[in-house]
Amino acid sequence: MPSPIGHALGGMAVGALVSGRPGWRLAAVCAVAGTLPDLDFVLPLQHRGPTHSVGAAVLVFAGAAVLLALRARRDESWRTAAAVALAYASHVLLDWLGADSSTPRGVLALWPVSDVFYVSGLDLFNAVDRRYWTPGFWTRNALALARELLILGPLAAISVSAGRRVRSYQRPGAAPPRA
């Protein structure tokens, strides 16, 4: 399963694509949203349980929509809430695509509808090792991080730059971008 850095990059990529708005503030919020499901490490919850689900992403959407409706323009608040919720949901997707050696394997992706743990078996991302006392800890995690950066780094960069182009085109009175 990806590291917090991989999850932050995934959240940024999804948030930029969905919102169509550039800017470090939204990118930072989406990066944090992409890492939030791992709060179950510090809460008395099962790791990869309810926080790693589409149901939790729906709750994040509802919370973000309410908060944004109170302080933002209505036309932007729904899209921004969707960007934050989908950035959160990207965590579920990335964990589903990652290698998992712990039990139960996978994520509780369809909670509260189902209590089945899902895993893709594709192992696109290496498992991050938390056992710092074992030989090879730093090497394994450095290789896992390098793989995440190679896969998710370009996606985040492309998404953020695509969001800039979409916004510049959508500004009233702005000329369409040149090819």
C-alpha positions as CSV (number, residue, x, y, z in Angstrom):
1,M,0.0,0.0,0.0
2,P,1.3,3.5,-0.8
3,S,3.0,5.8,1.6
4,P,1.5,9.1,2.8
5,I,3.5,10.8,0.1
6,G,1.9,8.6,-2.6
7,H,-1.5,9.2,-1.1
8,A,-1.0,13.0,-1.0
9,L,0.1,13.0,-4.7
10,G,-3.0,10.9,-5.6
11,G,-5.3,13.3,-3.7
12,M,-3.7,16.3,-5.4
13,A,-4.1,14.7,-8.9
14,V,-7.7,13.9,-8.4
15,G,-8.6,17.2,-6.7
16,A,-7.0,19.2,-9.5
17,L,-8.8,17.3,-12.2
18,V,-12.2,17.5,-10.6
19,S,-12.0,21.1,-9.4
20,G,-10.4,22.5,-12.5
21,R,-8.9,25.2,-10.2
22,P,-5.2,25.7,-9.7
23,G,-3.8,26.9,-6.5
24,W,-1.8,25.6,-3.6
25,R,-4.6,26.0,-1.1
26,L,-6.9,23.5,-2.8
27,A,-3.9,21.3,-3.7
28,A,-2.9,21.2,0.0
29,V,-6.5,20.4,1.1
30,C,-6.8,17.6,-1.5
31,A,-3.3,16.2,-0.5
32,V,-4.4,16.1,3.2
33,A,-7.8,14.6,2.1
34,G,-5.9,11.8,0.3
35,T,-4.0,10.9,3.5
36,L,-7.0,11.2,5.9
37,P,-8.1,7.5,5.8
38,D,-4.9,6.5,7.6
39,L,-6.1,8.4,10.7
40,D,-7.3,5.0,11.7
41,F,-3.7,4.3,12.8
42,V,-4.2,6.8,15.7
43,L,-7.9,6.1,16.3
44,P,-9.3,3.0,17.9
45,L,-10.4,1.6,14.5
46,Q,-9.3,-1.3,12.4
47,H,-6.8,-0.2,9.8
48,R,-8.2,-0.3,6.3
49,G,-11.7,-0.6,7.8
50,P,-14.5,2.0,7.5
51,T,-12.2,4.9,6.9
52,H,-11.0,3.2,3.8
53,S,-14.4,3.1,2.1
54,V,-16.7,4.8,-0.4
55,G,-19.1,5.4,2.5
56,A,-16.5,7.4,4.3
57,A,-15.9,9.4,1.1
58,V,-19.6,10.2,1.0
59,L,-19.5,11.5,4.6
60,V,-16.4,13.6,3.6
61,F,-18.4,15.1,0.7
62,A,-21.3,16.0,2.9
63,G,-19.0,17.6,5.5
64,A,-17.1,19.5,2.9
65,A,-20.3,20.7,1.1
66,V,-21.7,22.1,4.4
67,L,-18.4,23.8,5.3
68,L,-18.0,25.3,1.8
69,A,-21.6,26.4,1.5
70,L,-21.2,28.4,4.7
71,R,-18.2,30.3,3.4
72,A,-17.9,30.0,-0.4
73,R,-20.0,30.9,-3.5
74,R,-22.6,28.2,-4.1
75,D,-21.5,27.5,-7.7
76,E,-18.0,26.6,-6.6
77,S,-18.8,24.8,-3.3
78,W,-20.3,21.6,-4.8
79,R,-17.4,21.1,-7.2
80,T,-14.8,21.8,-4.6
81,A,-16.6,19.4,-2.1
82,A,-16.6,16.8,-4.8
83,A,-12.9,17.4,-5.4
84,V,-12.1,16.9,-1.7
85,A,-14.3,13.8,-1.4
86,L,-12.8,12.2,-4.5
87,A,-9.3,13.1,-3.3
88,Y,-10.2,11.2,-0.1
89,A,-11.6,8.3,-2.2
90,S,-8.3,8.1,-4.1
91,H,-6.8,6.6,-1.0
92,V,-9.2,3.7,-1.3
93,L,-8.3,3.2,-4.9
94,L,-4.5,3.4,-4.3
95,D,-4.7,1.0,-1.4
96,W,-6.8,-1.4,-3.5
97,L,-4.1,-1.3,-6.2
98,G,-1.2,-1.8,-3.8
99,A,0.5,-4.9,-2.4
100,D,-0.9,-6.0,0.9
101,S,0.8,-8.6,3.2
102,S,-1.2,-7.9,6.4
103,T,-4.5,-9.6,7.3
104,P,-7.2,-9.1,6.4
105,R,-5.9,-8.4,2.9
106,G,-7.4,-5.4,1.1
107,V,-9.7,-2.5,2.0
108,L,-13.3,-2.4,3.3
109,A,-14.1,-0.4,0.1
110,L,-17.9,-0.8,0.1
111,W,-18.7,-0.1,3.8
112,P,-21.4,0.2,5.1
113,V,-23.1,-1.8,2.3
114,S,-20.6,-4.7,2.5
115,D,-18.1,-6.0,5.1
116,V,-16.0,-7.7,2.4
117,F,-12.3,-6.6,2.1
118,Y,-11.3,-6.0,-1.5
119,V,-7.8,-6.3,-3.1
120,S,-6.9,-6.1,-6.8
121,G,-3.9,-8.4,-6.7
122,L,-2.2,-6.1,-9.2
123,D,0.4,-4.9,-6.7
124,L,1.0,-1.7,-8.6
125,F,2.4,-0.1,-5.4
126,N,4.9,-1.8,-3.1
127,A,3.8,-2.3,0.5
128,V,5.3,0.3,2.9
129,D,7.2,-1.4,5.7
130,R,6.5,0.0,9.2
131,R,8.9,-2.4,11.0
132,Y,11.9,-0.1,11.2
133,W,13.9,-2.6,13.2
134,T,14.1,-5.1,10.3
135,P,17.1,-5.4,8.0
136,G,16.4,-3.7,4.7
137,F,13.7,-1.3,6.0
138,W,15.2,1.8,4.4
139,T,15.9,0.1,1.1
140,R,12.4,-1.4,0.8
141,N,10.7,1.9,1.6
142,A,13.0,4.0,-0.6
143,L,12.2,1.7,-3.5
144,A,8.4,1.8,-2.7
145,L,8.6,5.7,-2.6
146,A,10.5,5.9,-5.8
147,R,7.9,3.8,-7.6
148,E,5.1,6.0,-6.2
149,L,6.9,9.1,-7.4
150,L,7.4,7.7,-10.8
151,I,3.7,6.7,-11.2
152,L,1.9,9.4,-9.2
153,G,4.3,12.4,-9.6
154,P,3.7,12.9,-13.3
155,L,-0.1,12.3,-12.9
156,A,-0.2,15.1,-10.2
157,A,1.8,17.5,-12.3
158,I,-0.3,16.8,-15.4
159,S,-3.5,17.2,-13.4
160,V,-2.5,20.5,-11.9
161,S,-1.4,21.9,-15.2
162,A,-4.6,20.7,-16.9
163,G,-6.6,22.4,-14.1
164,R,-4.8,25.7,-14.9
165,R,-5.7,25.4,-18.6
166,V,-9.3,24.7,-17.8
167,R,-9.6,27.6,-15.4
168,S,-8.0,30.1,-17.8
169,Y,-10.4,29.0,-20.5
170,Q,-13.4,29.3,-18.2
171,R,-12.7,32.8,-17.0
172,P,-15.3,35.2,-18.4
173,G,-13.8,37.4,-21.1
174,A,-10.6,35.2,-21.4
175,A,-9.5,34.1,-24.8
176,P,-9.4,30.3,-25.3
177,P,-5.9,28.8,-25.0
178,R,-3.8,28.6,-28.1
179,A,-2.8,25.3,-29.5
